[in-house]
Amino acid sequence: QVQLVESGGGAVQAGESLRLSCAASGRTFRNYAMGWFRQAPGKEREFVASISVSGGRTVYADSVTISRDDAKNTVYLQMNSLKPEDTATYYCAARQLTASRAYYDYDLWGQGTQVTVSS
């Protein structure tokens, strides 16, 4: 089973960038589609980006890029031009087979990393 640990969150100013990382344990990482989601207080968890086993990508905005390095068992989320409304806890998630935009399709979750964007 894969376990996930996010890192890279922090406090930034509007317009700045952040790169989040999600390190996975286990030898079967390459068999998992990966997703990034975020959740702000009082709001539902929402889709940010996903990447399939073969590298196919889906993102919610052009300012976001997702990538994976199977040799390092890591998936990355690059976020540019951050806005205050991007403030949330960001979660990494994994599922076997295909990638999905729906958070309830994912079986495995990290603990989350906080991103705070000030104006």
N, C-alpha and C positions, 0 to 999 in steps of 0.2 A: 504494500500500500504506500502511496505517496503522501508525504507530509509537506506542508507549505509554510514558508516563513517570508513575510514581506519586510522590506526595508526601503529607505530612501525618502520617506516622508519628512515634512518639516514645515516651517513657516517662511513664506516668501511674499514678495510684493507683486501686485498685479503687473502682468506683462512678462514676468520672469518664467523660467522653465524648471522642471523637475524631472528626474528619471527615477522611477520606482523599480525595484527588483523583487523578484519572487524566487527564492531558492527552494528547490524540491529535493527531498531525500528519496532514496529508492532507485532501483536500477531500471524501472520501467517508465521513466519520465517521458521518453520519446513516444510512448503509446497513448499519451494523454493530450487531448485538446485543452487549451488554457484560456481563461477569461479573467478580465479585470472588471470589477464592479465598484460602485461607491454608494455610500449612504450618509446623508446628512441628518442631523437630529430632527425627528418628527417627519421624516420623509421615507418613502420606499427605497429599497435597494435598486439601483439602476445600472444598466449596462454601460460600459465604457469601451471595451475592446475585447476581441477574441482572436485566437490564432489556432488553426487546425494542426493536426499531426504533420501534414504535408506543407505547412507554412502559409496556408490561405488566411488572409486577414480581413477582419471586419472592425471598423471603428465608428464611434458615434459622431466624431467631428474631425475635420482636417488637421486640427492642431494636435492630434494624438497619433502616436505610432506605437505599434506593438511588435515585439520581435522575440525570438527564442533562440537559445543556444543549447542544444541538446547535449553537447560535450560538457557543458557546465551545469546542466540541470537547472537552468535559470530562464525565466521569462521576464522581459523588460516592458515598461510602459513609459514612453517619453511623452511628456506633456509640455507644450509650448504655449506662450501667450496666455498664461493662467489668469483667471478672473476670480473675483471674490466668490462668485456662485459655484466655483469649483471646490470650495471648501467642503471637505467630507472625510470620512474614513474610507480608505481604499482597500479593497479586498482582492486577493488573488484566489482563483478557483480552478479546479481541474475536473475533467470528466473523460471517460473513455469514449471512443468512437468519434463522433462529429462534434464540432464546436457549436455553440448556441448563444443566442442573445438573452436567453431567459435564465435568470439566476436559479430557478428551481430545478433546472436540468443538471446542475452541477452537484457532484457528490462530496467533493473535498474542498475545504476552505482553510485559508490562513487566518491569522488573528487580526489582521488589518494594520494599516499604517495611516497616521493622521496627516492630512494635508490642509494647511491653513493659508489662505491667500488674503492679504490685506490690501486695501485700496490706497 
